[in-house]
Amino acid sequence: MNRPRPRTLRLLRTTGLSVLFWTSACRADGTWSASIGATTDYIFRGVSQTYDSAALQLGGNYQSALGWFVGAWGSNVDPYPHAGGSAELDLYTGVTRPIGADFNARLAYTHYAYLDDPRPAHYDYDEISVSAAYLDRIAATLSYQPDTSAYSNLGSANRRPMGAFEVTGRWPVWRDLSLAAGVGYYDLQRLFGVSYWAGNVGASYVYRRLTLELNHYFADDTVRRLYSDQSANGTWAFSALLRF
């Protein structure tokens, strides 16, 4: 298991600075939170972002009393190991509104940036998402990325649109132990002429501010066609997250 590169650790501090700047600019009538975590493999939508290597992750979020939120999240990434690693920094904002006693809706905008990226092309992109959730048990999310740039075994795409639909669920089973599952459909027709399914099943345990998770990931054969060994199909990943 590879350790994050020193320059990646420096770049992760950018996430912390972003959080401090944004939260200091917010009014005091809301709440803010932060987290630091590590995982044996950073997997996003059925694709390993670290080639079966570890990732260190840092995030922070401000939630206002009126329902709007803003935050930042960062991780080391190594999607193309021969090109060298970089750091992913996600800046997001949005609003959450209750729909009755048990349901809520959420609208969010996220900018995904790759800092100190050695690749010649720029892979930063934006995403708009709409979610509906029942308590903290189940949520459905529809997202749209208007300007995705990506490379795969099927070719390259520059600033083309893609969409995704995801459903996630969590079920408490005993005290602070829960089972979790998620599945998503990812439409890459405008990028590479294909679409695919991916998801995960797992369990999480919460002890005070610490959350431990073990997940098993699956993805259909299209992911291997696109990204070869980056496919997370059959991968197990263990994660630890400390919130404060």
Secondary structure, DSSP 8 states (H G I E B T S, - for coil): -----HHHHHHHHHHHHHHHHHHHHS-TTSEEEEEEEEESS-EETTEESSSS--EEEEEEEEE-TTSEEEEEEEEEE-SSGGG--EEEEEEEEEEEEEETTTEEEEEEEEEEEEET--SSS---EEEEEEEEEETTTEEEEEEEEEEEEEEETTEEEEEEEEEEEEEEEEEEEETTEEEEEEEEEEEEHHHHSEEEEEEEEEEEEEETTEEEEEEEEEE-HHHHHHHGGGB-TT-EEEEEEEE-
